[in-house]
Amino acid sequence: MRFNTLISVEQLADLFSSPADVLVCDGSFELSNPAAGLDAYRAAHVPGAAYLHLEDELSGPKNGQNGRHPLPTREAFAHAMARAGASDTTQLVCYDSAGGMYAARLWWLARWAGHPDVALLDGGLPAWRTAGKPVETGDGATRPPGNFTLRDALAGIVDFDAVLANVSSGARVVLDARAADRFRGENETLDAVGGHIPNARNRFFRDNLDANGRFKSPDALREEIGAIAGTADGAALISQCGSGVTACHNLLAMEIAGIRGAALYPGSWSEWSSRRDAPVATGAA
């Protein structure tokens, strides 16, 4: 069985006891302390997991106008996955300890690279440990390099110019994954300007999770996201956030819900707010 959205703790444990080629990737990270993710990984991780750093492997170089976490090139990401031990037939599983806040970026990048067999561990490391599953400490064993190669992308992107044109055309609905106060332009601490892209709608990524930190059911996600977006046609949607990270959480939720074809705006608010020609809206809508 292959997994391409979510995988449960028990399903992952079953894979470990099978001959399947599985690579687990720990995406732990903290925006306020970029070194904290690796420290957390070394303190405890799923046995055999490789650590992928948001800013080193899952982002590309910044130039001052492309946001806080610009995408790596597809080639750079493929090389990073091959170094971690992934091949084209590998079942990838990603997780963190923050409800998938960071791991969803790896899920999306794998799909962008054309790799369909990638799933997020539902509930992350907390769910794994609550279930009494073992953890490892330290840096973990290194797998031999894999032959992860690029294939036709399974996820799409839009750039600044396309989103700017969309403000006037209204052809697609922009869903902003940031917290409501930042969407309104309040309490902005990460970017120089507060507010949101005009006509965008707010879907805080944490609303994708239930009280136990697991993703809501496909029906619930479809109803909630559809109500905010006004459509269940993923091709009519653009996902963005502060820097293109938690927007991937919403894209995963859409995929779970069967709302497929939405695009990522990688630069998101951190790029948008750095551009002098970008209009800014504030308030709830």
N, C-alpha and C positions, 0 to 999 in steps of 0.2 A: 504494500500500500504506500502511495506517495502522498505527501502533505504539502499544500501550497497556500494555506492561510494560517491556520492554527494547529497546534499539536498539544495534547494534554500531557500532564506528568506521566500518567500510566502508559500512554501511547509511546512516549519517548523511552520509558523504561523497557517496554516491550521491544522497541527497535534495538536497544543495546544488547538484548539477549538473542537477537537474530543476526544473520550474516549480512545484513544491509550495510552499505557504506554510508555512514552518518558522520557529519562534522557539526559539532555544536559550537556556536560562536557567542562569546560573552561580550555584550556591548555596553557594559556599565560605564557611566559618565556622570559628571556634575558640571554644569555650566560655570559655577562659581569657583571651581577648583579642578582644572583639567587633569590633574594627577590622581584625583580621588578614585576614578574608575579602575585604574590598574591596581591601586592599593586594595580596593574592594575585591577584585578578582583574585589577588594573591591571598587574601584572607579566607576566601571560600568561593569555589566555583563548581559547576557540574563536572563530574569526572571526564577528563579528556578534552574539555572545552578550550578553544583558542581565544585569545583576547584580541579584539579589533577596536582600535581607538578612534573615536569620532573624528578627531581633528587630524590624525595621521593617516589612517587608512580609508576613512569614510568621507573625507572632504578633500578638496583641492586647494591650490594656492589662492590667497586673497589678494585683490589688487586695489582695495579701498572703495570699489563701487560694485562688487559682485556679492556682497553680503558676508555674514559672519561664518557661514559654513557652505561655501560654494561646492558644487559637486566635483568629485574627482573625474578625470576622463574615464570613459568606459574601459579603456586599456589599462589604466592604472588600477582600477578596481579589480579587473580580472587578474592582474598580476598579484595583487594583494591576496586574493582568494586562493590562487594557485600556491603561493608561498605558505598559506595556512594549511594546505593539504587538500583543498577541494578540487574535484574533477567534474566533468560534465554530467556524470551519473550520480554524484553525491547528493544525498538528502541533507540539505542545510537546515539547521535549527538555530534560531537566534533568541536571545533573552537578555534581560537586565533585571534590576530590582526596583524599577520605577514604572511598572505597569506597561512596559513596552515603549516608553517615551523615546528612548534612544535606539533600541533594537529594531524598531519598525523601519528606521532608516536603512539598516542592512537588508531587511526584507525587501524594501523597495529597490535598492540598488541591485540586488541579485536579479530581480525581475527586469530591470532596465538593461542589465547585461544579457538578458535572454535566458536566464536559468529559472525554470518553472518550479523546481522542487525545493522550495524554501518556505519554512513555516516559523511562526513565532510561538515560543513556549507560553501557553496561556497561564497567566499568574506569575510567570517568571521564576527567579530563584526563590522568592518567598514561598511559592506554592510547592516547589520541589522539596524544600526543607521541611515544610509543614507536613508533607506526606511521608516524612521519615527517610527520604532518599539520601544516599551518601554524597558528600562533597569532598573536594580536594583542596589543598592549600599550595601556595608557592606558584611558580611559573608554569607548571604543567609540562607534560611531555610534548615534544615537537613531532608532528607527523611529517612523513616524506612529502615533498612538493607534489601537487596534483597537476592535472592538465586542463584546468578550468579555462574554457575558451569563450569568446564572444559569439553570441547568436542573435537572431532578430530580436529587437527589444520587445518586451511584454508590457512596458510602461512608457508613457510619453511625458514630455516637458513642454513648457511654453516659456518664452523669455520676456524681459522687461517690455520690449516694444509691443509684443502681442498683448500683454496685459494692459498696457497703456491704451492701445487701440480699443480694447474691450470695454474700457470705461465709457467710451462714447457709443460703441455699437450695442453693448449689452447682449452680445451673442451668447456669452457663457456666464454662469453664475460663479462668483469667487467665494469659496468657503475658507474662512480664517480660523485656524485651530488654536489661536491664543486665548488666554483667559479673558473674560468679559471686560475687566477693568482696563487691560491693555488695549483691547479692541476699541474701547471708548476714548482712548487717549489719556487715561489716568494711570498713575503709578508706573510710568515707563522708566525702567532702570537699565535696560540693555541697549537701546537705540537712542540716537540723538533727538529724534522727533517722535511724538506720540500720536496715535490715531490709527486709521485704517484706510485701505484702498477704497475710493468711492464706490458705492453700490455693493460692496462685499457684505456677506452675511457671516455671523459668528457661530461656529460649532466648536466649542472647547473640546480638545481631544480627550480629556478625562471623562467627558460624558459618554464616551464609548464603553466605559467599564462599569461593572456592577459594584456592589458594596464589598465584594471579596477581591476586587482587583482583577477580575477576569472579564473578557469581552462579553457584552450583552448578546442575546440571541440574534440570529440573522433577521428575524421578523421585527424585533424591536429596533435594531439599527436601521433597517430599511424605512420603518415608519418615522423615526425621529429625524434622520438625515433628510429624507424626502420632504418632511414637513418644513424644515428650515430652507432647503434648497428650492422647494417648489417643483421638483422634478426627481424622478428616479432614473433619468437618463444620464449615465456617467459621462458620456461624450459632451454633455452640456455643462460640465463642471470643471473648475480649476481649484486645486487645493494649495493653500499657502499658510504660513505661520510667521514666526519671527525670523527664522533662518533656514527654512526648508527641512527641518528635522521632524517636529511633531506633526507637520502636514502629512507626513508619511503614515502616521498613526491613523489619521482620518482616511487616507487612501486604503489602508488595510481594512478598516471598518467597512468602507464601501465595498471592497472586494468580498468580504464576508457576507454582506447584505445582498450581493448580486447586483450592485450598482457599479458597473464596470466601464472603464474607458476614460475616467477622469485624469486630467493632466496635473503634474506638479509644477508650480512656479518655484524653482530652486532658490532664487535670490530672496524671495519673500519680503517681509517688511524691512529687514535689515538692508536690503538693496534698494527697495522702493524709497525708503526714507532718506537715503543718501543722494538721491537724484533730484536736481533742482527743477527738472521739468515734470516731476511727478505730483499730481494733485493729492491732497490729504483731506480726509473727512474725520470728524470726531463725533462723539455721542453714540447712542445705541444703534443707530441705523444710518 
